[in-house]
């Protein structure tokens, strides 16, 4: 009788697990822990009153992270190269805050992440205005599309400066302040290409893998200082990423807008998941629609099968172009 009971229990558990996997495969758009925290963990409102600095805040994911944090009542530093777009986002943040923030609570700070020498003076200006920085969100970045063999080495150098050394430099000058206060959070908006080797974007793939390694190293060194590191890996998301994406030639832009018909996550949902990860101090989060999320899970736990799945997805002529390397 006991053996029959055990068999029945095991069968029920396996049935529940298989049912969950089927449901997860069909509907999940983020990793399991993030979905759990989004439903049962701390919400963005738990960040109210904190000072958050967002780079790349003039458009795309950075812009919508700003709106999410404004609704939560965070004081903000908005940084990018285009002041006029930052001012537009600032005005929208004040509306989204619905009276929680005043004009003095949102600082526009023009920033070129490649101008490393300017980073220290910008941090001083921010601290003069707010006296503290609780959260640094390294979101500014550049994508790239071209065949591996056609890419000029200067393209790799430029993307490494923007996507890797920019966040490293800015974080390095913010960190002494956080370490002195013995608290803080640094967020890196990476990409699923940092986990998956996808074709026609070697510079983007390489820099996103590198920036994750840099900040995984930092995580091990600042744990005793109560500083958390969150690495967000979004999949295909609506933004203006392709307008400013690099190609195979130095200083050349792809200049292509995304189509509304493409299979992508909405920018506001992606930003919501990133802020949820920030609020719950999650180490690394994956944010993507299927089939990319499932492929990443397979790649993580069954690497050979994962790479095979990725290659099939990328090369299959039966799949529409929107599923091929559109990060």
Secondary structure, DSSP 8 states (H G I E B T S, - for coil): -HHHHHHHHHHHHHHHHHHHHHHHHHH--B-HHHHHHHHHS--GGGGTT-EEEEESTTSHHHHHHHHHHHHHT-EEEEE-S-HHHHHHHHHHHHHHHTTS--GGGEEE----TT-GGGHHHHHHHHHHHHS---EEEE-----B---GGG--HHHHHHHHIIIIIHHHHHHHHHHHHHHHHT-EEEEEE--GGGTS--TT-HHHHHHHHHHHHHHHHHHHHHGGGTEEEEEEEE-SB-SSTTTS-B-SSTT-B------TTS--B-HHHHHHHHHHHHHTT-SEEEE--TTHHHHHHHHHHSHHHHHHHHHHHHH-TTS-GGGSS--
